[in-house]
């Protein structure tokens, strides 16, 4: 899947798994930034419970990530893209959409993802944020020019790899090396 394929849709809802972690938020934010830069109408949402962890609240507030907690999706979007998860999983609130797509780093569901418009599942990556970073890079979208986005993606990798201790894929390492000096100060 290429991110540029998403540009065929005027409206896209990006959904993180319920009770999102830093990786899900960062991944969704990366796709959100790409779509907004191309003039598309995008929403970043999640279900479950409102974010309660202090580090995630700080991430969302400090980086001004426009993520919305919702209980229902009132209008059926042309495309609903799940990030850091796959439609039909227990931790993904089912919302209606005309078509579905997924970007994930978890093992592909046993029943597969047939019926999706598109999918990008790389289960050998340490974080979904790395997949989004790699997809952005393939589109010529320079994350290093946006310290806020660089910080979000780096933090997603940091948290999903036990503070960078479980980085095994070369692309995870490449993202770490490319973004570690581009992040904003955490003060």
KEVEXZA-798923 format. One line per 3 residues: number of its first residue (from 0); their letters; for each residue x, y, z of N, C-alpha, C. Coordinates in nm, 4 decimals. Layout:
% KEVEXZA-798923
NUM = a = X/Y/Z/X/Y/Z/X/Y/Z  ...
//
This chain:
% KEVEXZA-798923
0 = xxx = 0.0846/-0.1183/0.0000/0.0000/0.0000/0.0000/0.0889/0.1244/0.0000  0.0472/0.2237/-0.0719/0.1162/0.3527/-0.0720/0.0227/0.4561/-0.0083  0.0815/0.5464/0.0679/0.0000/0.6515/0.1290/-0.0684/0.7366/0.0231
3 = xxx = -0.0057/0.7546/-0.0906/-0.0656/0.8356/-0.1967/-0.1971/0.7758/-0.2462  -0.2176/0.6464/-0.2283/-0.3449/0.5849/-0.2663/-0.4599/0.6404/-0.1820  -0.4298/0.6837/-0.0613/-0.5328/0.7410/0.0251/-0.5861/0.8735/-0.0295
6 = xxx = -0.5086/0.9362/-0.1146/-0.5480/1.0667/-0.1679/-0.6662/1.0576/-0.2630  -0.7084/0.9349/-0.2976/-0.8281/0.9160/-0.3798/-0.9554/0.9426/-0.3014  -0.9442/0.9548/-0.1695/-1.0595/0.9782/-0.0832/-1.0547/1.1213/-0.0315
9 = xxx = -1.1696/1.1883/-0.0325/-1.1760/1.3248/0.0207/-1.1830/1.3254/0.1724  -1.2494/1.2255/0.2297/-1.2645/1.2159/0.3744/-1.2115/1.0806/0.4205  -1.1288/1.0853/0.5238/-1.0740/0.9620/0.5804/-1.0770/0.9726/0.7320
12 = xxx = -1.1225/0.8657/0.7950/-1.1162/0.8555/0.9397/-1.0034/0.7583/0.9714  -0.9113/0.8026/1.0564/-0.7984/0.7202/1.1003/-0.8315/0.6752/1.2417  -0.8337/0.5449/1.2629/-0.8732/0.4917/1.3928/-0.7583/0.4176/1.4594
15 = xxx = -0.7268/0.4591/1.5823/-0.6325/0.3868/1.6675/-0.7094/0.2787/1.7420  -0.6379/0.1805/1.7949/-0.7062/0.0808/1.8774/-0.7597/0.1470/2.0036  -0.8557/0.0815/2.0675/-0.9147/0.1331/2.1903/-0.8047/0.1565/2.2934
18 = xxx = -0.8237/0.2588/2.3766/-0.7255/0.2932/2.4794/-0.5855/0.2987/2.4177  -0.5642/0.3876/2.3221/-0.4411/0.3850/2.2426/-0.3144/0.4083/2.3242  -0.2072/0.3474/2.2762/-0.0753/0.3688/2.3335/-0.0012/0.4714/2.2479
21 = xxx = 0.1218/0.5011/2.2834/0.2002/0.6024/2.2116/0.2215/0.5649/2.0654  0.2428/0.4370/2.0381/0.2659/0.3930/1.9005/0.1422/0.4144/1.8139  0.0251/0.3800/1.8655/-0.0981/0.3987/1.7892/-0.1232/0.5472/1.7627
24 = xxx = -0.1060/0.6289/1.8651/-0.1274/0.7734/1.8502/-0.0294/0.8316/1.7487  0.0975/0.7957/1.7609/0.2003/0.8467/1.6692/0.1734/0.8030/1.5255  0.1375/0.6770/1.5085/0.1109/0.6242/1.3738/-0.0066/0.6966/1.3093
27 = xxx = -0.1143/0.7106/1.3858/-0.2304/0.7822/1.3333/-0.1989/0.9268/1.3017  -0.1212/0.9899/1.3878/-0.0827/1.1290/1.3667/0.0028/1.1443/1.2408  0.0907/1.0492/1.2156/0.1730/1.0535/1.0943/0.0887/1.0517/0.9681
30 = xxx = -0.0095/0.9626/0.9627/-0.0986/0.9557/0.8472/-0.1839/1.0816/0.8400  -0.2327/1.1289/0.9546/-0.3121/1.2518/0.9606/-0.2338/1.3692/0.9000  -0.1084/1.3853/0.9407/-0.0257/1.4959/0.8888/-0.0068/1.4862/0.7377
33 = xxx = 0.0147/1.3663/0.6891/0.0304/1.3449/0.5441/-0.0964/1.3876/0.4701  -0.2110/1.3425/0.5185/-0.3375/1.3744/0.4518/-0.3666/1.5240/0.4565  -0.3449/1.5861/0.5721/-0.3679/1.7303/0.5844/-0.2753/1.8090/0.4905
36 = xxx = -0.1513/1.7649/0.4777/-0.0566/1.8328/0.3883/-0.1015/1.8253/0.2424  -0.1872/1.7282/0.2129/-0.2392/1.7122/0.0768/-0.3834/1.7613/0.0647  -0.4273/1.8408/0.1625/-0.5587/1.9042/0.1547/-0.6772/1.8126/0.1771
39 = xxx = -0.6573/1.6996/0.2395/-0.7667/1.6050/0.2631/-0.8312/1.6280/0.3999  -0.9575/1.5936/0.4083/-1.0300/1.6023/0.5348/-1.0041/1.4726/0.6113  -0.9428/1.4852/0.7267/-0.9081/1.3663/0.8057/-0.9461/1.3874/0.9512
42 = xxx = -0.9826/1.2770/1.0152/-1.0091/1.2753/1.1601/-0.9265/1.1629/1.2194  -0.8763/1.1846/1.3389/-0.8002/1.0843/1.4131/-0.8829/1.0505/1.5368  -0.9264/0.9232/1.5479/-1.0205/0.8851/1.6530/-0.9753/0.7580/1.7251
45 = xxx = -1.0425/0.7316/1.8377/-1.0284/0.6036/1.9072/-1.1514/0.5815/1.9931  -1.1743/0.4553/2.0305/-1.2835/0.4190/2.1198/-1.2260/0.3654/2.2495  -1.3089/0.2937/2.3234/-1.2633/0.2381/2.4508/-1.2937/0.3348/2.5629
48 = xxx = -1.1890/0.3873/2.6231/-1.2008/0.4853/2.7315/-1.1137/0.6060/2.6986  -1.1487/0.7224/2.7534/-1.0628/0.8401/2.7325/-0.9209/0.8128/2.7836  -0.8237/0.8725/2.7183/-0.6839/0.8549/2.7569/-0.6663/0.8965/2.9023
51 = xxx = -0.6065/0.8079/2.9816/-0.5887/0.8343/3.1233/-0.4438/0.8398/3.1674  -0.3554/0.7735/3.0938/-0.2147/0.7693/3.1344/-0.1505/0.9067/3.1169  -0.0764/0.9487/3.2179/-0.0197/1.0835/3.2176/0.0786/1.1057/3.1029
54 = xxx = 0.1590/1.0044/3.0687/0.2547/1.0234/2.9590/0.1832/1.0425/2.8255  0.0713/0.9752/2.8068/-0.0031/0.9891/2.6814/-0.0791/1.1212/2.6766  -0.1332/1.1617/2.7902/-0.1982/1.2931/2.7956/-0.0979/1.4026/2.7615
57 = xxx = 0.0211/1.3905/2.8187/0.1264/1.4900/2.7922/0.1676/1.4880/2.6459  0.1808/1.3692/2.5886/0.2159/1.3570/2.4469/0.1132/1.4297/2.3604  -0.0137/1.4003/2.3824/-0.1214/1.4594/2.3030/-0.1261/1.6112/2.3215
60 = xxx = -0.1140/1.6568/2.4461/-0.1200/1.8006/2.4733/0.0033/1.8738/2.4206  0.1208/1.8214/2.4520/0.2463/1.8896/2.4160/0.2655/1.8972/2.2648  0.2262/1.7888/2.1957/0.2437/1.7843/2.0504/0.1193/1.8309/1.9748
63 = xxx = 0.0156/1.8677/2.0506/-0.1108/1.9156/1.9928/-0.1652/1.8181/1.8885  -0.1736/1.6918/1.9274/-0.2251/1.5875/1.8389/-0.3781/1.5908/1.8466  -0.4449/1.6097/1.7337/-0.5910/1.6265/1.7333/-0.6669/1.4929/1.7381
66 = xxx = -0.6384/1.4120/1.8376/-0.7050/1.2820/1.8498/-0.8347/1.2996/1.9281  -0.9387/1.2307/1.8826/-1.0711/1.2437/1.9438/-1.1160/1.1092/2.0012  -1.1637/1.1128/2.1240/-1.2300/0.9957/2.1819/-1.3758/1.0025/2.1394
69 = xxx = -1.4263/0.8957/2.0773/-1.5665/0.8945/2.0375/-1.6309/0.7623/2.0772  -1.7605/0.7684/2.0977/-1.8364/0.6475/2.1288/-1.9121/0.5972/2.0078  -1.9414/0.6888/1.9144/-2.0058/0.6488/1.7898/-1.9606/0.7401/1.6771
72 = xxx = -1.9615/0.6857/1.5589/-1.9269/0.7613/1.4392/-2.0589/0.7891/1.3685  -2.1015/0.9140/1.3708/-2.2352/0.9483/1.3237/-2.2503/0.9378/1.1727  -2.1454/0.9689/1.1004/-2.1509/0.9587/0.9548/-2.0562/0.8509/0.9073
75 = xxx = -2.0971/0.7781/0.8073/-2.0173/0.6695/0.7509/-1.9148/0.7297/0.6541  -1.7849/0.7270/0.6902/-1.6848/0.7855/0.6010/-1.6581/0.6954/0.4800  -1.6084/0.7536/0.3717/-1.5717/0.6727/0.2561/-1.4618/0.5709/0.2893
78 = xxx = -1.3689/0.6083/0.3816/-1.2614/0.5167/0.4196/-1.2320/0.5308/0.5682  -1.2203/0.4178/0.6357/-1.1744/0.4130/0.7738/-1.0444/0.3321/0.7734  -0.9369/0.3971/0.8148/-0.8042/0.3352/0.8180/-0.7662/0.3078/0.9623
81 = xxx = -0.7452/0.1812/0.9974/-0.6980/0.1491/1.1316/-0.5458/0.1511/1.1318  -0.4887/0.2018/1.2409/-0.3427/0.2040/1.2567/-0.3059/0.1353/1.3872  -0.2001/0.0566/1.3831/-0.1514/-0.0208/1.4979/-0.2552/-0.1236/1.5420
84 = xxx = -0.3424/-0.1616/1.4502/-0.4456/-0.2609/1.4778/-0.5098/-0.3006/1.3447  -0.6009/-0.3960/1.3541/-0.6717/-0.4430/1.2360/-0.8214/-0.4476/1.2657  -0.9049/-0.4137/1.1677/-1.0496/-0.4188/1.1900/-1.0919/-0.5588/1.2358
87 = xxx = -1.1883/-0.5620/1.3255/-1.2404/-0.6894/1.3726/-1.1720/-0.7441/1.4966  -1.0641/-0.6805/1.5409/-0.9984/-0.7255/1.6634/-1.0808/-0.6809/1.7843  -1.0626/-0.7502/1.8967/-1.1403/-0.7199/2.0174/-1.1118/-0.5809/2.0727
90 = xxx = -0.9920/-0.5272/2.0492/-0.9584/-0.3957/2.1037/-0.9791/-0.2829/2.0023  -1.0630/-0.3079/1.9034/-1.0929/-0.2073/1.8014/-1.2446/-0.1919/1.7933  -1.2932/-0.0810/1.8464/-1.4378/-0.0566/1.8435/-1.4845/-0.0539/1.6985
93 = xxx = -1.5887/-0.1301/1.6668/-1.6362/-0.1316/1.5275/-1.7145/-0.0041/1.4936  -1.6656/0.0686/1.3972/-1.7342/0.1855/1.3465/-1.7686/0.1595/1.2002  -1.8776/0.2162/1.1508/-1.9165/0.1936/1.0111/-1.8312/0.2757/0.9145
96 = xxx = -1.8132/0.2212/0.7959/-1.7432/0.2917/0.6876/-1.7786/0.2231/0.5569  -1.7606/0.2958/0.4479/-1.7835/0.2347/0.3177/-1.6733/0.1351/0.2838  -1.5476/0.1712/0.3176/-1.4344/0.0819/0.2933/-1.3384/0.0914/0.4120
99 = xxx = -1.2581/-0.0148/0.4261/-1.1625/-0.0224/0.5364/-1.0221/-0.0500/0.4829  -0.9226/-0.0006/0.5590/-0.7825/-0.0284/0.5287/-0.7094/-0.0391/0.6624  -0.5882/-0.0930/0.6610/-0.5136/-0.1114/0.7856/-0.3634/-0.0945/0.7634
102 = xxx = -0.2985/-0.0333/0.8638/-0.1526/-0.0289/0.8732/-0.1207/-0.0832/1.0117  -0.0403/-0.1897/1.0180/-0.0179/-0.2549/1.1465/0.1164/-0.3269/1.1492  0.1663/-0.3497/1.2719/0.2898/-0.4260/1.2892/0.2659/-0.5523/1.3721
105 = xxx = 0.1402/-0.5864/1.3941/0.1065/-0.7085/1.4665/0.0801/-0.8221/1.3680  0.0813/-0.9423/1.4163/0.0562/-1.0585/1.3317/-0.0797/-1.0458/1.2650  -0.0831/-1.0816/1.1375/-0.2064/-1.0773/1.0610/-0.3104/-1.1672/1.1265
108 = xxx = -0.4318/-1.1182/1.1376/-0.5392/-1.1978/1.1966/-0.5517/-1.3323/1.1263  -0.5932/-1.4337/1.2013/-0.6051/-1.5687/1.1451/-0.6956/-1.5733/1.0233  -0.8038/-1.4972/1.0269/-0.8968/-1.4977/0.9134/-0.8498/-1.4040/0.8023
111 = xxx = -0.7307/-1.3467/0.8218/-0.6760/-1.2564/0.7214/-0.7525/-1.1260/0.7176  -0.7213/-1.0464/0.6222/-0.7876/-0.9176/0.6089/-0.8542/-0.9048/0.4721  -0.9098/-1.0151/0.4250/-0.9810/-1.0079/0.2976/-1.0983/-0.9127/0.3156
114 = xxx = -1.1324/-0.8443/0.2134/-1.2403/-0.7476/0.2228/-1.1923/-0.6072/0.2517  -1.0632/-0.5917/0.2832/-1.0096/-0.4569/0.3030/-0.9765/-0.3954/0.1680  -0.9920/-0.2659/0.1605/-0.9541/-0.1956/0.0388/-0.8030/-0.2049/0.0193
117 = xxx = -0.7258/-0.1787/0.1247/-0.5794/-0.1894/0.1215/-0.5301/-0.2298/0.2590  -0.4075/-0.2817/0.2644/-0.3461/-0.3152/0.3928/-0.1944/-0.3060/0.3810  -0.1321/-0.2724/0.4918/0.0144/-0.2722/0.5038/0.0446/-0.3309/0.6411
120 = xxx = 0.0737/-0.4592/0.6452/0.1009/-0.5286/0.7705/0.2436/-0.5823/0.7632  0.3279/-0.5309/0.8518/0.4677/-0.5739/0.8599/0.4927/-0.6201/1.0034  0.4687/-0.7470/1.0274/0.4733/-0.7974/1.1643/0.6138/-0.8198/1.2190
123 = xxx = 0.7134/-0.7854/1.1423/0.8518/-0.7976/1.1913/0.9096/-0.6621/1.2353  0.8278/-0.5582/1.2370/0.8711/-0.4259/1.2808/0.8426/-0.4094/1.4297  0.9245/-0.3306/1.4972/0.9064/-0.3072/1.6395/0.7917/-0.2140/1.6712
126 = xxx = 0.7553/-0.1278/1.5769/0.6490/-0.0303/1.6012/0.5781/0.0029/1.4704  0.4507/0.0307/1.4813/0.3738/0.0761/1.3660/0.4243/0.2132/1.3204  0.4730/0.2927/1.4148/0.5268/0.4249/1.3811/0.6380/0.4138/1.2773
129 = xxx = 0.7165/0.3079/1.2841/0.8236/0.2875/1.1864/0.7665/0.2614/1.0479  0.6593/0.1840/1.0407/0.5962/0.1578/0.9109/0.5471/0.2887/0.8509  0.4793/0.3692/0.9322/0.4281/0.4977/0.8829/0.5440/0.5869/0.8396
132 = xxx = 0.6511/0.5928/0.9186/0.7687/0.6721/0.8816/0.8247/0.6256/0.7470  0.8354/0.4950/0.7281/0.8879/0.4387/0.6039/0.7956/0.4707/0.4865  0.6654/0.4634/0.5095/0.5691/0.4966/0.4041/0.5757/0.6453/0.3690
135 = xxx = 0.5917/0.7301/0.4707/0.6073/0.8734/0.4465/0.7339/0.9001/0.3648  0.8405/0.8327/0.4019/0.9680/0.8477/0.3317/0.9542/0.8059/0.1854  0.8818/0.6974/0.1610/0.8594/0.6507/0.0229/0.7831/0.7522/-0.0606
138 = xxx = 0.7046/0.8354/0.0065/0.6272/0.9387/-0.0638/0.7040/1.0708/-0.0752  0.8266/1.0751/-0.0242/0.9043/1.1982/-0.0285/0.8619/1.2989/0.0770  0.7914/1.2556/0.1790/0.7441/1.3412/0.2873/0.8523/1.3422/0.3946
141 = xxx = 0.9239/1.4525/0.4067/1.0399/1.4606/0.4949/0.9990/1.4904/0.6388  0.9927/1.3856/0.7192/0.9527/1.3974/0.8596/1.0510/1.4830/0.9386  1.1776/1.4810/0.9002/1.2781/1.5561/0.9761/1.2542/1.7067/0.9714
144 = xxx = 1.1725/1.7538/0.8785/1.1407/1.8966/0.8712/1.0281/1.9363/0.9657  0.9671/1.8372/1.0313/0.8572/1.8625/1.1233/0.8934/1.8038/1.2598  0.9542/1.8831/1.3486/0.9978/1.8310/1.4786/0.8860/1.7708/1.5632
147 = xxx = 0.7646/1.8211/1.5484/0.6525/1.7660/1.6250/0.6220/1.6238/1.5778  0.6106/1.6051/1.4477/0.5844/1.4719/1.3928/0.7012/1.3780/1.4211  0.8237/1.4278/1.4059/0.9424/1.3461/1.4357/0.9396/1.2985/1.5809
150 = xxx = 0.9022/1.3880/1.6714/0.8953/1.3531/1.8135/0.7894/1.2465/1.8380  0.6725/1.2630/1.7786/0.5644/1.1658/1.7971/0.6067/1.0274/1.7484  0.6604/1.0204/1.6278/0.7004/0.8900/1.5720/0.8126/0.8273/1.6542
153 = xxx = 0.9094/0.9073/1.6925/1.0204/0.8563/1.7737/0.9682/0.8036/1.9076  0.8776/0.8764/1.9704/0.8228/0.8335/2.0990/0.7413/0.7049/2.0844  0.6699/0.6916/1.9723/0.5965/0.5677/1.9465/0.6902/0.4488/1.9401
156 = xxx = 0.8020/0.4639/1.8694/0.9030/0.3577/1.8622/0.9652/0.3334/1.9989  0.9998/0.4408/2.0676/1.0621/0.4322/2.1998/0.9765/0.3487/2.2959  0.8491/0.3780/2.2996/0.7604/0.3103/2.3935/0.7297/0.1664/2.3526
159 = xxx = 0.7148/0.1402/2.2226/0.6779/0.0044/2.1796/0.7965/-0.0917/2.1758  0.9168/-0.0394/2.1932/1.0361/-0.1259/2.1925/1.1079/-0.1214/2.3268  1.0327/-0.1026/2.4331/1.0903/-0.0992/2.5690/1.2099/-0.0042/2.5759
162 = xxx = 1.1819/0.1207/2.5466/1.2835/0.2273/2.5507/1.4006/0.1983/2.4576  1.3669/0.1487/2.3380/1.4617/0.1187/2.2289/1.5486/-0.0038/2.2569  1.5153/-0.0821/2.3580/1.5947/-0.2008/2.3917/1.5609/-0.3202/2.3029
165 = xxx = 1.4441/-0.3174/2.2369/1.4013/-0.4302/2.1549/1.3874/-0.3899/2.0085  1.4913/-0.3278/1.9565/1.4918/-0.2896/1.8150/1.5717/-0.3943/1.7384  1.5023/-0.4642/1.6491/1.5679/-0.5705/1.5733/1.5653/-0.5461/1.4225
168 = xxx = 1.4634/-0.4762/1.3744/1.4518/-0.4544/1.2300/1.5380/-0.3354/1.1878  1.6000/-0.3478/1.0737/1.6871/-0.2403/1.0227/1.6118/-0.1079/1.0038  1.4855/-0.1160/0.9653/1.4095/0.0070/0.9440/1.3793/0.0762/1.0763
171 = xxx = 1.3552/-0.0018/1.1830/1.3394/0.0588/1.3160/1.4662/0.1348/1.3536  1.5802/0.0745/1.3294/1.7082/0.1408/1.3602/1.7285/0.2651/1.2749  1.6924/0.2551/1.1475/1.7076/0.3696/1.0570/1.6214/0.4872/1.1033
174 = xxx = 1.4985/0.4579/1.1457/1.4127/0.5660/1.1933/1.4695/0.6263/1.3215  1.5107/0.5417/1.4124/1.5703/0.5919/1.5377/1.6854/0.6861/1.5062  1.7754/0.6437/1.4204/1.8930/0.7239/1.3876/1.8565/0.8534/1.3145
177 = xxx = 1.7556/0.8461/1.2281/1.7171/0.9641/1.1505/1.6445/1.0689/1.2353  1.5702/1.0239/1.3368/1.4843/1.1178/1.4094/1.5350/1.1592/1.5477  1.6306/1.0863/1.6030/1.6665/1.1156/1.7424/1.7181/1.2573/1.7656
180 = xxx = 1.7764/1.3181/1.6666/1.8230/1.4563/1.6819/1.7225/1.5597/1.6306  1.6108/1.5115/1.5753/1.5104/1.6016/1.5188/1.3968/1.6316/1.6158  1.3925/1.5600/1.7255/1.2811/1.5724/1.8210/1.2867/1.7046/1.8961
183 = xxx = 1.1686/1.7501/1.9392/1.1621/1.8716/2.0192/1.2028/1.8401/2.1617  1.2422/1.9402/2.2335/1.2815/1.9267/2.3736/1.1601/1.8819/2.4538  1.1797/1.7902/2.5465/1.0677/1.7385/2.6256/1.0340/1.8261/2.7461
186 = x = 1.1049/1.9339/2.7644/1.0817/2.0215/2.8808/0.9491/2.0908/2.8742
//
